[in-house]
Amino acid sequence: MGELTQVIDPQLVDAVLEETATREQRVRLLPARVVVYFVLALVFFERSSYRAVWNKLGTGLCGVAAARPCAFSLSRARRRLGSAPLHRLSEILASPVATRA
């Protein structure tokens, strides 16, 4: 997850969650910010299972006790998050890679 947070600032993710009113209402095992990064990681590892992607996100969290949610919990968290924050995040981050020339 460290590499994703270097590319996409956690404060930006939090701002998008606030703007789209998708911030969690109570403390959860899978906070909305973490689920955003999980869904982004799914794009990079499209042929991997939910659990495999989750394990890849946890790689490098040495000494930190990370949650081990089942695939159903990850799926439910993804559905709870919805598409609005990811759509808004892409609107903010997407930009043309070529000039008119």
N, C-alpha and C positions, 0 to 999 in steps of 0.2 A: 504494500500500500504506500510505502514511502516514496516510490518513484512517481506514482500518480499524484500524490500531494505536492510534489515538486513541480509538476506540470500544471496542475489545476489547484489553485490556492484553496485551502479549506475555508477561509473567510468568504471567498466567492461562492462556494457551495452553500455555506450557511445563509448568505444573503439571498441566493436563489430560492432556498427552501422557505425563507421568510416571505419573500415576494410572492411565491406560488401557494402560500399557506399549506405547505406539506410538512412542516416541522412536527415531530411527534408530540403528542399531548401528554404522554407519561414516559417515564424512564423505561427503555426497552433493551433487550439483549442486543438487538440490531437497530441502532439509531439511524435516522434518515440519512445523515451524512455518510455513514459507513455503507449504507445500501446504495447510495449514488455511486460511490467508488467501486462497489461490487458490480453494479450494472455496467459501468464503464469497462471494467476488467473482463466482463463477459464478451465484449466486443473483440478484445485482443485475443482471447482464448476461446473462440467460437466453437471449437470442436471438443472442448472439455466439459465435464459435468459441473453442476453447481458446486458440489463439494470440492472438486479438483481446483476450480477457480478460487474458491474461498481459501483453500490451503495455500495457493500461490500468493494470495494477498497477505497471508500471515507469515510468509517466508521473510526472514530478516527481523522479525519482532522478537529478537533474542531476550529471554528473561521476562517477557510480558505474558501474563496469562490471558490467552485469547479465547473467545467463545468458540464452541464447536457446534454450530447449529446444523440440524439435519436439512436435507434438500427441500423438504416441505416448508420448513420455517423460512428458508431463503426465498422460496417461491412466493410465499405469503407476504413477506416483507417487500419484495419487488412489486407485487400487485398493490399493496397498501401505498407505496410511494407514488405509483402512477407515472404517467409520461410527462406531465407538466414541467417538473423541475429539469428533466433531461432535455426537453425541447427548449426551454429558456436558456439553459447552459449552452446548448449548441448555438443559439442565436447570438449569445454574447461572445463566444470563443471562435466561431466560424468566420473566416475572412477569405477573400480571394487569394489564390496562390500565384496568379499570373496578372500581368498588366494588360491593358487594352492592346498594346503593341504586340 
